[in-house]
Amino acid sequence: MASTSHAGTVATYTVAGKTYEIDHLGINYTEQWGEFAVYHDGQQVTEFGVEEMCLATVRSPQVMPTSDDLIILALQAVAEDTGGDGPVYPQPGAPIPLELNGGMAGFVVGECKHRVYESEWRTGCRNCERCGG
């Protein structure tokens, strides 16, 4: 499912006949460690970051999420930025299964169908920041 092609690309995946590359921006710029860009046909589609709570405390290129986890996060980021369907989540307020959220715990489905921190949901925030959380 995942492969690498050049120094910045850490994974590739194909959806509906389109191949996407996930580049780790921190390979050449250590201040961007944990930040990724998704490309299709040489054009940037979106960017996403991996929250530090999900990563090891040591910031180094040797400690990275798996390619499969990055692909799950990229699918979500592309869907959010392009208005696509993305992964199918359960009903609003339900915990997002770890396998649908790159292994990140603590998120529920917002009314906007994007992920919302569980703590924010409990305080009345029903949508992600992008949709007017």
Number of C-alpha atoms within 10 A of each C-alpha: 9 15 14 15 12 10 10 17 19 22 23 23 20 13 8 5 7 9 12 23 29 28 23 26 20 17 19 11 9 13 11 13 19 22 17 25 20 24 19 15 10 9 10 14 17 18 18 18 17 17 10 12 9 13 14 11 9 9 15 13 12 7 12 18 16 12 18 17 16 24 24 18 22 28 20 21 22 21 16 17 12 11 9 12 13 17 15 10 19 14 13 19 18 13 19 25 17 12 12 16 21 20 15 18 16 15 21 26 24 27 18 15 22 25 24 25 18 20 12 16 21 10 8 9 17 25 21 19 11 10 13 9 15
